[in-house]
């Protein structure tokens, strides 16, 4: 017999009921996830990159302060890279972060960029939602400061440099703005070892042992990456923060370079932008600075270059020759090899972290910015005691430089007493520091009381940007200077604890160094006491770090309480009425009799094998002519003949790390040298080298020209040359 029919009906009813329950649960879960912050809609994300290379000849490099380090060509171009992130349902809530492959962001650059953004986008991009950061390469042209101290170092306010950087920043923002699309952001962190050392170990050891014992290293080895993808999952950008000085290229280098972090960015972009020349392609990868103040890439450490002995001592002083002989190097045999080794280490770690970045960032975007007079901040040390910051001043050890690049006149680090001779020179030529400043800056012996010097323009600014940007659980602190390892750690922990105190745990705090304005260094109070280079260059005195921590804490409170508008306000600093002050000689090109610009003086060999250097010398002209006369430019190309199409195809330009452009100024004329360091991966075939430039003869307009080598063969086999 069959079971009663009602059981079949009941079975069907049960199936229907269960299906309904499952459907309701699934729908409920979907609704819950749909209304979680950031889950319903992806962010709007845009990335951009633009050339910001200034004049590559005769202009002093900004970084080491070596008066003999004037540009004479380039290894690679310098780029500005930008990301823009906007909320999915409120596109006006957005953050812009720019990292430029230059020495620093000067206040002049910041103000000029913001002025142009306002003219172009009205109030869309403002001081509060735009962060400008520098990688801190020491191998790029200077001349972009309006304050007297660094105008002296850069031989004036050099308009071609300023224009190139401002233009590059604006164009990278434009590109990111125009390319915005729906996408996702993922974060990852990891440790990179064997790529840094602490160059001020004696200062670091002044920090309390309890503080030091909390960390496994005397440098901040953590790298943070933000990976950006489209909604389809295609990578469009990668921004990395890592604490390292880009000084693998030392103070004898005369070729413009983005240094180790620039090489890392180059490798990351070349990986993704297959078939594109360097500086081109949709994928953008950037390395940004962090708390790099006391961090060196020269991992062999300091040695006396005349004896080979270690000079890892308080003063970085050599028994024979003094401080100027104490120089750090490594890990390579020369500075370019070291640059590539460190750069490749950074690249490999960034690539690894990017591929494993699965923690998605979601949530609202907020930001805060205020101008602060850093020379007059009252710091609450505890419930009963307070202190104040000081007018800017630089100590004696500032003139000593560091083991990455020693200073002049054998000044030494760790100087806590002045010198009667240099005091007399200062008092006669500049001004004697006031007793108030001397007392405030103790134990710093003041060499340059920059805050009390105002002619022809203020020597240093004291009106500083304090800025935070928050993207979901990511917080970017725009640090206005070079924070040391421990100073950065204290800042990070203070900001994180402030968020936690207001119910926001698990925040990722990113230290973005050298942002918006350059205020030299920031050490801890303890590090300041022994006055090595970093302490002597902490311009606002011993309580500088405490003041910054206090100010950033106040901004965090304002962000979480939505009371940013109530923060104290200070007037925006002015753009000084300086159009172009330069101590560079005017350009007058000449050429040998019977020769044209671009003529070959020394030609290539007829055949090369991989690993060799193809080189050609041309009748040259001053490269400064080319900076403002073309929008997109290369001084050289390496071209390969394609037998199928019967055309010459460009394989490399001057943005490639496998080429060199070298300019040599002679008596009555100049020589341009184009080099191609032939990679092992080069395909055999027929090649040629080309040179492009502009000449400016007396009373004649600037004119473009070019030159070309003979053709030559590249072989992947051994070549026997006669």
C-alpha positions in Angstrom: 0.0 0.0 0.0 1.1 3.6 -0.7 1.3 6.1 2.2 -1.6 8.5 2.4 -1.5 11.4 0.0 -1.5 14.0 2.8 2.1 13.0 3.6 3.2 14.0 0.1 1.5 17.3 0.5 3.1 17.9 3.9 6.5 17.0 2.5 6.0 19.7 -0.2 4.8 22.2 2.3 7.9 21.6 4.5 10.2 22.0 1.5 8.5 25.3 0.6 8.6 26.6 4.2 12.3 25.6 4.6 13.1 27.3 1.2 11.3 30.5 2.4 13.2 30.5 5.7 16.5 30.0 3.9 15.6 32.8 1.4 14.6 35.2 4.2 17.9 34.5 6.0 19.9 35.0 2.8 18.1 38.2 2.0 18.6 39.4 5.5 22.4 38.7 5.4 22.6 40.4 2.0 20.8 43.5 3.3 23.0 43.6 6.4 26.1 43.5 4.2 24.6 46.0 1.8 24.3 48.6 4.5 27.7 48.1 6.1 30.0 51.1 5.5 31.8 50.9 2.2 30.4 47.5 1.3 27.5 48.6 -0.8 29.6 50.8 -3.2 33.3 50.8 -4.0 35.3 54.0 -3.7 36.0 56.2 -6.7 39.8 55.9 -7.3 42.1 57.7 -9.7 45.9 57.5 -10.1 48.2 59.7 -12.2 51.9 60.2 -13.0 53.7 63.1 -14.6 57.3 64.2 -15.2 58.6 66.9 -12.8 62.3 66.9 -13.8 63.8 70.3 -13.6 67.1 71.6 -15.2 69.6 68.8 -15.2 72.7 71.0 -15.6 74.5 73.7 -13.5 71.7 73.8 -10.8 72.8 72.7 -7.3 71.3 69.5 -6.1 69.0 69.9 -3.1 69.8 67.7 -0.1 73.5 67.4 0.8 74.3 71.1 0.7 77.5 70.4 -1.1 78.3 73.6 -3.2 80.2 71.4 -5.7 77.3 69.1 -6.4 75.8 70.8 -9.5 73.9 68.8 -12.1 75.6 67.6 -15.2 73.1 65.2 -16.7 70.8 62.4 -15.6 70.4 58.8 -14.8 66.6 58.9 -14.8 63.8 61.4 -14.8 61.9 62.4 -11.7 58.1 61.8 -11.5 55.2 63.0 -9.4 52.6 60.3 -8.6 49.1 60.9 -7.3 46.2 59.0 -5.9 42.7 60.4 -5.4 40.1 58.5 -3.4 36.5 59.7 -3.1 33.5 58.4 -1.1 31.1 56.3 -3.2 28.0 58.3 -2.4 29.6 61.8 -1.9 32.2 62.4 -4.5 33.1 65.8 -3.0 34.5 63.9 0.0 37.9 63.0 -1.4 41.6 62.9 -0.5 44.5 63.6 -2.8 48.0 62.3 -2.0 51.0 63.2 -4.1 54.5 61.9 -3.8 57.1 63.8 -5.8 60.6 62.4 -6.5 62.3 65.6 -5.2 64.2 66.6 -2.1 61.5 68.3 -0.2 58.1 70.0 -0.5 58.9 73.7 0.1 56.2 76.0 1.3 56.6 77.9 -2.0 55.7 74.8 -4.0 52.8 74.0 -1.7 51.3 77.5 -2.0 51.8 77.7 -5.8 50.2 74.3 -6.4 47.2 75.1 -4.2 46.8 78.4 -6.0 46.7 76.7 -9.4 44.3 74.0 -8.1 41.9 76.7 -6.9 42.0 78.4 -10.3 41.4 75.1 -12.0 39.0 73.3 -9.7 37.5 76.1 -7.5 37.1 74.6 -4.0 37.2 71.0 -5.0 40.8 70.5 -4.0 41.9 72.5 -0.9 44.6 72.6 1.8 42.6 70.2 3.9 42.2 67.4 1.4 45.5 67.6 -0.6 48.7 66.2 0.8 52.0 66.8 -1.0 54.9 64.6 0.0 58.5 64.3 -1.2 60.6 61.1 -1.5 63.6 63.1 -0.4 66.1 62.1 -3.1 69.3 64.2 -2.8 70.0 64.0 -6.5 67.6 66.5 -8.0 67.9 70.2 -8.9 67.1 72.7 -6.2 66.1 76.3 -6.3 62.4 75.9 -5.2 62.5 77.6 -1.8 61.4 81.2 -1.0 63.0 81.3 2.5 66.5 82.7 2.4 68.5 79.8 4.0 67.6 77.3 1.4 67.5 79.9 -1.4 71.2 80.3 -0.7 71.8 76.6 -0.9 69.8 76.4 -4.2 71.4 79.6 -5.7 68.2 81.4 -5.7 64.6 80.8 -6.6 65.0 79.2 -10.0 61.8 79.5 -12.0 62.5 76.5 -14.3 62.8 74.2 -11.3 59.7 75.6 -9.6 57.7 75.5 -12.9 58.8 71.9 -13.7 57.8 70.6 -10.2 54.5 72.6 -10.0 53.6 71.5 -13.5 54.3 67.9 -12.7 52.3 67.9 -9.5 49.3 69.5 -11.2 49.5 67.2 -14.3 49.6 64.1 -12.1 46.5 65.4 -10.1 44.8 66.1 -13.4 45.5 62.6 -14.7 44.2 61.0 -11.5 41.1 63.3 -11.5 40.3 62.4 -15.1 40.9 58.7 -14.7 38.7 58.1 -11.6 36.8 54.9 -11.6 35.0 52.6 -9.1 37.5 50.4 -7.3 38.7 48.9 -4.1 41.6 49.6 -1.7 43.5 46.9 0.2 46.2 47.3 2.8 49.1 45.1 3.8 52.2 45.5 6.0 55.4 43.6 6.3 59.0 43.8 7.5 61.9 44.5 5.2 65.3 43.7 6.6 68.9 44.2 5.5 68.2 47.4 3.7 68.7 50.1 6.4 70.9 51.1 9.3 70.5 53.7 12.0 73.0 56.4 11.1 72.6 58.1 14.5 72.9 55.1 16.8 74.3 57.1 19.6 71.3 59.4 19.6 68.9 56.4 19.4 70.5 54.8 22.4 69.7 57.9 24.5 66.0 56.9 24.4 64.9 55.0 27.5 65.8 51.3 27.5 62.1 50.4 28.2 61.2 52.2 25.0 63.9 50.6 22.9 63.2 47.1 24.3 59.7 47.2 22.8 61.1 47.0 19.3 63.3 44.4 17.6 65.2 47.0 15.5 66.7 50.4 15.8 65.1 51.4 12.5 61.4 51.2 11.5 61.5 48.2 9.2 57.8 48.0 8.5 56.5 48.7 5.0 52.9 49.7 4.5 51.2 49.3 1.1 47.9 50.4 -0.3 46.8 48.4 -3.3 44.2 49.9 -5.6 42.1 47.8 -8.0 39.1 48.3 -10.3 35.9 46.6 -9.4 36.8 43.9 -11.9 40.0 43.2 -9.9 42.6 44.8 -12.2 45.5 46.5 -10.4 45.7 50.2 -11.1 48.0 51.5 -8.4 50.3 50.8 -5.5 51.4 53.3 -2.9 54.1 52.3 -0.4 55.5 54.0 2.7 58.9 52.9 4.0 61.5 54.6 6.1 64.7 55.0 4.2 66.9 58.0 3.1 67.3 58.0 -0.7 71.0 58.7 -0.5 72.5 55.6 -2.1 73.7 58.2 -4.7 76.1 60.2 -2.6 77.2 63.8 -2.6 79.7 63.3 -5.4 77.0 62.3 -7.9 76.2 64.9 -10.5 73.5 63.0 -12.5 69.8 63.7 -11.7 68.3 60.5 -10.1 65.3 59.4 -8.1 67.7 57.2 -6.1 66.8 53.8 -4.5 63.0 54.4 -4.0 62.7 55.7 -7.5 64.3 52.6 -8.8 61.8 50.5 -6.8 58.9 52.5 -8.3 60.4 52.1 -11.8 60.6 48.3 -11.4 57.1 48.0 -10.0 55.7 50.0 -13.0 57.7 48.2 -15.6 56.3 44.9 -14.2 52.7 46.1 -14.9 53.1 48.4 -17.9 54.4 45.9 -20.4 55.2 47.4 -23.8 55.4 51.0 -22.4 58.5 53.2 -22.1 59.4 54.2 -18.5 57.1 57.0 -17.2 54.2 55.8 -19.4 51.4 53.3 -19.0 48.2 53.1 -16.8 49.6 51.5 -13.7 51.1 53.8 -11.1 53.4 52.7 -8.3 54.9 55.1 -5.8 57.3 54.9 -2.9 56.6 57.6 -0.3 58.8 58.7 2.7 58.1 57.8 6.3 60.1 58.4 9.6 63.4 58.3 7.8 65.2 60.9 9.8 68.0 58.7 11.2 67.8 55.9 8.6 70.5 55.3 6.0 70.6 52.8 3.1 74.4 52.7 3.2 74.5 49.4 5.1 78.3 48.9 5.3 78.2 51.7 7.8 80.7 54.6 8.3 84.4 54.1 7.6 87.3 56.4 7.2 87.9 56.5 3.4 91.6 57.1 3.9 92.3 54.2 6.3 89.3 51.8 6.1 88.8 52.0 9.8 85.3 52.2 11.3 84.3 55.7 12.4 81.1 54.6 14.2 81.6 57.0 17.1 79.7 59.9 18.7 81.3 62.4 16.4 81.7 60.3 13.3 85.3 61.5 13.3 88.4 59.9 11.8 91.8 60.1 13.5 93.4 61.2 10.3 91.4 63.8 8.3 88.6 64.3 10.7 84.8 64.2 10.1 85.0 64.8 6.3 86.8 61.4 5.9 84.0 59.5 7.7 81.6 58.2 5.0 79.1 55.4 4.8 78.6 53.2 1.7 77.2 49.9 0.6 75.9 47.4 0.1 77.3 47.6 -3.5 80.7 48.3 -4.9 79.7 51.7 -6.1 76.8 54.1 -5.5 74.8 53.1 -8.5 75.1 49.4 -7.7 74.0 50.2 -4.1 71.1 52.2 -5.4 69.9 49.2 -7.4 70.4 46.6 -4.7 68.4 48.7 -2.1 65.8 49.6 -4.7 65.3 46.0 -5.7 64.9 45.0 -2.1 62.2 47.5 -1.7 60.6 46.5 -5.0 60.5 42.8 -4.1 58.9 43.4 -0.7 56.4 45.9 -2.1 55.5 43.4 -4.8 55.1 40.6 -2.2 52.9 42.7 0.0 50.8 43.8 -2.9 50.1 40.2 -4.1 49.0 39.3 -0.5 47.0 42.4 0.3 43.5 41.1 1.1 42.3 43.4 3.9 39.9 45.8 2.3 39.6 49.4 3.4 36.0 50.7 3.8 34.4 53.6 5.4 34.0 57.3 5.3 36.6 59.8 4.3 37.5 62.8 6.5 40.4 65.2 6.8 41.7 68.1 8.8 44.2 70.9 8.2 45.4 73.9 10.2 48.2 76.5 10.1 50.2 76.6 13.3 52.9 79.0 14.5 55.4 76.3 15.5 57.7 78.8 17.2 55.1 79.6 19.8 53.4 76.4 20.9 52.8 75.8 24.6 53.4 72.1 25.3 51.6 70.4 28.2 54.2 68.0 29.6 52.1 66.7 32.4 49.4 67.9 34.8 51.7 70.5 36.5 54.4 71.4 33.9 54.5 72.9 30.5 57.1 74.1 28.1 57.3 76.0 24.8 58.7 75.6 21.4 61.3 78.0 20.1 62.1 80.3 17.2 63.9 78.3 14.5 67.6 77.8 15.0 70.3 75.4 13.6 73.0 74.1 15.8 76.7 73.6 15.2 76.3 69.9 14.4 74.0 70.8 11.5 77.1 72.0 9.6 78.8 68.6 10.2 76.4 66.8 8.0 76.1 63.0 8.4 78.0 59.9 7.5 75.9 59.8 4.3 77.3 63.2 3.3 79.7 65.1 5.6 79.7 68.9 5.8 82.4 71.4 5.5 85.2 72.9 7.6 85.3 69.7 9.8 82.4 70.6 12.0 81.6 67.5 14.1 78.4 65.9 15.2 77.6 65.8 18.9 78.7 69.4 19.5 77.1 70.8 22.7 79.5 73.8 22.8 80.0 76.6 20.3 83.2 78.0 18.9 84.4 81.5 19.5 85.7 81.9 15.9 82.4 80.8 14.2 80.4 82.7 16.8 82.3 85.9 15.9 81.8 85.3 12.2 78.1 84.7 12.7 77.7 87.8 14.9 79.6 90.0 12.4 77.8 88.8 9.3 74.4 87.8 10.5 73.1 88.4 14.0 73.9 87.3 17.5 71.2 85.0 18.8 69.0 86.5 21.5 69.3 85.2 25.1 65.7 84.0 24.9 66.5 81.8 21.9 69.7 80.5 23.4 67.9 79.5 26.6 65.0 78.0 24.8 67.1 75.9 22.4 69.5 74.5 25.1 71.6 72.4 25.0 71.9 73.3 21.3 74.8 75.7 20.6 73.3 78.0 18.0 75.2 78.4 14.8 72.4 80.0 12.7 69.5 81.8 14.6 67.4 81.5 11.5 64.2 82.6 13.2 65.8 85.9 14.0 67.0 86.6 10.4 64.6 88.2 8.0 66.6 89.8 5.2 66.1 89.8 2.3 63.3 87.3 3.3 62.7 85.3 6.4 65.4 82.6 6.6 62.9 79.9 7.7 59.2 79.7 8.0 57.5 79.2 11.4 54.0 78.8 10.0 53.5 75.1 9.5 50.8 72.7 8.1 49.4 70.2 10.5 47.2 67.7 8.5 45.5 64.4 8.8 43.5 62.4 6.2 41.4 59.4 7.1 40.2 56.8 4.6 38.1 54.3 6.5 40.5 52.7 8.9 43.6 54.2 7.3 45.0 57.4 8.8 47.7 59.4 6.9 49.7 61.8 9.1 51.2 64.5 6.9 54.5 65.0 8.8 56.1 68.3 8.0 59.7 67.2 8.3 62.1 64.3 8.9 61.1 62.4 12.0 63.6 60.0 13.4 62.8 56.3 14.0 61.7 56.7 17.7 60.0 60.1 17.1 57.9 58.5 14.4 57.1 55.5 16.6 55.9 57.8 19.4 53.8 59.8 17.0 52.2 56.7 15.6 51.4 55.3 19.0 50.0 58.6 20.3 47.6 59.0 17.4 46.5 55.4 17.5 45.8 55.6 21.3 43.9 58.8 20.7 41.6 57.1 18.2 41.2 54.2 20.7 40.3 56.6 23.5 37.4 57.8 21.3 36.1 54.3 20.4 38.0 53.8 17.2 40.3 50.8 17.5 42.3 49.0 14.8 43.3 52.2 12.9 46.2 51.9 10.5 48.4 54.9 11.1 50.6 55.8 8.2 53.5 58.2 8.8 54.0 60.2 5.6 57.2 62.2 5.8 58.3 65.5 4.3 54.8 66.8 3.6 53.6 70.3 2.6 56.5 72.2 4.1 60.1 71.5 5.1 61.0 72.0 8.8 64.2 69.9 8.8 64.3 67.2 11.5 62.3 66.1 14.5 64.0 64.1 17.2 62.8 62.9 20.6 63.7 65.0 23.6 66.3 62.5 24.6 68.0 62.3 21.2 68.1 66.1 21.1 70.3 66.3 24.2 73.5 65.0 22.6 73.1 67.2 19.5 74.1 65.0 16.7 73.1 66.2 13.2 69.4 65.4 13.6 69.1 67.1 16.9 71.0 70.2 15.7 68.5 70.4 12.8 65.4 70.1 15.0 64.7 73.8 14.5 61.9 74.4 17.0 63.9 73.2 20.0 63.8 70.2 22.4 60.0 70.0 22.8 59.3 69.9 19.1 58.1 66.3 19.0 55.9 66.8 22.1 54.3 69.8 20.4 53.6 67.9 17.2 52.1 65.0 19.1 49.9 67.4 21.0 48.7 69.1 17.8 48.0 65.8 16.0 46.1 64.5 19.0 43.9 67.6 18.9 43.2 67.0 15.2 42.2 63.4 15.9 39.8 64.6 18.6 38.3 67.1 16.1 38.0 64.5 13.4 36.1 61.9 15.6 33.9 64.6 17.1 33.2 66.3 13.8 34.5 69.6 15.1 37.4 70.3 12.7 35.9 73.8 12.1 36.5 74.7 15.7 40.3 74.1 15.6 42.4 77.2 16.2 43.1 79.1 13.0 46.2 81.0 11.9 46.4 83.0 8.7 47.8 81.3 5.6 51.5 82.2 4.9 52.2 84.4 2.0 53.8 83.7 -1.3 56.7 86.1 -1.3 56.9 88.6 -4.2 59.9 86.8 -5.8 59.6 86.1 -9.5 63.1 84.8 -10.3 66.2 85.3 -8.3 69.1 83.2 -9.7 72.8 83.2 -9.2 73.3 81.0 -12.3 75.3 82.3 -15.2 73.3 83.2 -18.4 73.5 80.6 -21.1 75.5 81.3 -24.2 76.2 78.2 -26.3 79.1 77.9 -28.8 80.3 75.1 -31.1 83.6 74.2 -32.6 84.4 75.8 -36.0 83.0 73.8 -38.8 80.7 71.7 -36.6 76.9 71.7 -36.0 75.1 71.0 -32.8 74.4 67.3 -32.7 77.5 66.3 -34.8 79.2 63.2 -33.6 82.6 63.7 -32.0 83.2 60.1 -31.0 81.1 57.4 -32.5 79.9 54.0 -31.3 81.7 50.7 -32.0 80.3 48.6 -34.8 79.4 45.8 -32.6 78.6 45.2 -28.8 77.6 42.3 -26.8 75.1 42.3 -23.9 76.6 43.7 -20.7 78.7 46.3 -22.5 78.2 50.0 -22.7 77.5 51.7 -26.1 78.6 55.3 -26.0 78.6 58.3 -28.3 79.9 61.9 -27.9 78.1 64.8 -29.6 78.6 68.5 -30.0 76.3 69.6 -27.2 74.4 72.6 -25.9 73.4 73.5 -22.3 70.5 71.2 -21.2 69.0 74.1 -19.3 67.7 75.3 -22.7 65.4 72.3 -22.9 63.5 72.5 -19.6 60.9 75.1 -20.6 60.8 74.7 -24.4 59.1 71.4 -24.7 56.2 69.8 -22.8 57.4 66.2 -23.2 61.0 65.7 -23.8 63.8 63.1 -23.8 67.5 63.9 -24.2 68.1 60.5 -25.8 66.6 57.4 -27.3 67.9 53.9 -28.0 66.3 52.7 -31.2 66.1 49.2 -32.8 65.5 48.6 -36.5 62.5 46.4 -37.1 63.0 44.4 -40.3 59.4 43.6 -40.7 58.1 47.2 -40.6 61.3 48.7 -41.9 61.0 51.4 -39.1 63.2 52.4 -36.2 61.4 51.7 -32.9 62.3 53.4 -29.6 63.4 50.9 -27.0 64.7 53.2 -24.3 64.6 56.9 -23.4 66.3 59.0 -20.7 63.8 57.8 -18.1 65.3 54.3 -18.3 67.8 53.2 -15.7 69.8 51.6 -18.5 70.8 54.9 -20.1 72.9 57.9 -19.1 72.9 61.4 -20.4 76.1 63.2 -19.4 76.9 66.9 -20.1 80.4 68.2 -20.0 81.1 71.9 -20.3 84.4 72.7 -21.9 86.3 75.8 -23.1 84.1 77.5 -25.7 81.8 74.5 -26.3 80.2 71.5 -24.5 80.0 67.8 -25.1 76.9 65.6 -24.6 77.6 61.9 -24.0 74.8 59.3 -24.5 75.4 55.9 -22.9 73.4 52.7 -23.2 74.3 50.1 -20.6 73.1 47.1 -22.6 71.0 44.7 -20.5 71.5 41.0 -20.6 67.9 40.6 -21.8 68.5 42.7 -25.0 67.5 41.1 -28.2 70.2 40.8 -30.9 69.8 43.2 -33.7 70.6 46.6 -35.3 70.5 49.7 -33.0 71.4 53.4 -33.0 71.6 56.1 -30.3 70.0 59.6 -30.7 70.6 62.9 -28.9 68.1 65.8 -28.6 68.7 69.3 -27.4 68.3 73.0 -27.7 71.0 75.6 -28.3 71.0 79.3 -27.5 73.8 81.4 -29.1 74.5 85.0 -28.3 71.6 87.3 -29.5 69.9 84.4 -31.2 66.7 82.5 -30.2 66.6 79.0 -28.8 66.6 76.4 -31.5 66.1 72.6 -31.4 68.5 70.2 -32.8 69.3 66.4 -32.8 72.2 64.1 -33.5 72.5 60.4 -34.3 75.2 57.7 -34.0 76.1 55.2 -36.6 74.2 52.0 -36.5 75.7 49.1 -34.6 74.9 45.5 -33.9 74.2 43.9 -30.5 75.0 40.3 -30.1 74.3 37.9 -27.3 77.5 36.0 -27.9 81.1 36.7 -27.1 82.7 39.3 -29.4 86.4 39.5 -30.2 87.4 43.0 -31.0 90.5 43.9 -32.9 
